[in-house]
């Protein structure tokens, strides 16, 4: 992430509201994506994104700089989404999963390597969107932001070991979805190329 966040944060604390719009521009797409992963609804994701930035603006002077600003942004986003989910009392059905061994999860990862990078990214994003809220949020940080377990654990307020278990379970669910969505495509592409 960008290292000059602190420069803009200092300006905001000193009363420069224009500096805050730089931070909003920098993080708005990510905040919206994470909110959409959690809430599964565009309008709600937009509202929660706005709420998130209002909370960040109001409490920016509490940002101590002991983690990256981006990690703090993820944390505020996550908590704002949880508040909205509690308010809505929506429960999303978990996807039934077959027991996958770690080896099978790796096999899925290897199968994905045969797709073009762009297709891979699009396929993963579409499939992550089908996961339950928390899994979708964690895997977005894991796959697309490439955060470490430590950084993710700071963002969601869980121990790194808990995050590791949740990500592994999320990957198993994702593997199930990817198999349903991707295997036909992979088989077709093999048939087309005559491999």
Protein Blocks (a to p, Z undefined) as FASTA:
>chain_A
ZZklmmmmmmmmnopaklmmmmmmmmmmmmmmmmmmmnopaklmmmmmmmmmmmmmmmmm
mpnolacfklmmmmmmmmmmmmmmmmnopacdddddddddfklmmmmmmmmmmpcfklmm
mmmmmmmmmpcfklmmmmmmmmmnopafklmmmmnopafklmmmmmmmmmmmmmmmmmmm
mmmmmmmmmmmnoZZ
